[in-house]
Amino acid sequence: MNSVQDRIHKLYNQLSNQQKLVAEFILEEPKKVALHPAKEIGTLTGTSGTTVIRLSNALGYSGFSAMQNEVRQSLLANGQRENHIQKFFDHSKRWNEKEGLITYKMEQDIAYIRETLNSVSQDALDQAVESIIKAKKIVVVGFRSSFAPAHWLSFTLNIVKGDTHLYTGQNDDANYLMMLADEEWLVIVLSFPRYTQETISFA
């Protein structure tokens, strides 16, 4: 019986774009696939539990549980030996042979945007917008991978509203900001895994 990885390599061309997102996740994060149900895998990949199950069927399994069991057995047998450089070359080869890296990454972004639209309520969005409009001053915080979106957000808010400060950590005086802040201030914190302790401490 072919492994999950072998089946993905052989059938990759026949998968839908959504199924390819899940397939790539299986190759990159087998531990998470071994631990989480189909619905959670769908959330992590910006797709859906139904897409995960359909991928399992497309790869020749009777369902997600059968595919998940094989992933678990593979991890136990191989001790999850990983060669990240070889993985990069393998993925690059598939991208070059098929739709291309740019198309794949854009499809992935579209899936994440769809998942965000489905998971955030309109009431929560309205409340966030209202808080931004009412705030006397806004402080935006974000470090490491979160710094770029935090910088963009503070720049944009300064254009449309003003009175927005990007907190840059050691270059700023956090104590001074806290002395000035009151209930009319708004702090917007952006943080992606792996979460930065300084961001959490400031919040």
Disulfide bonds with the S-S distance in Angstrom:
none
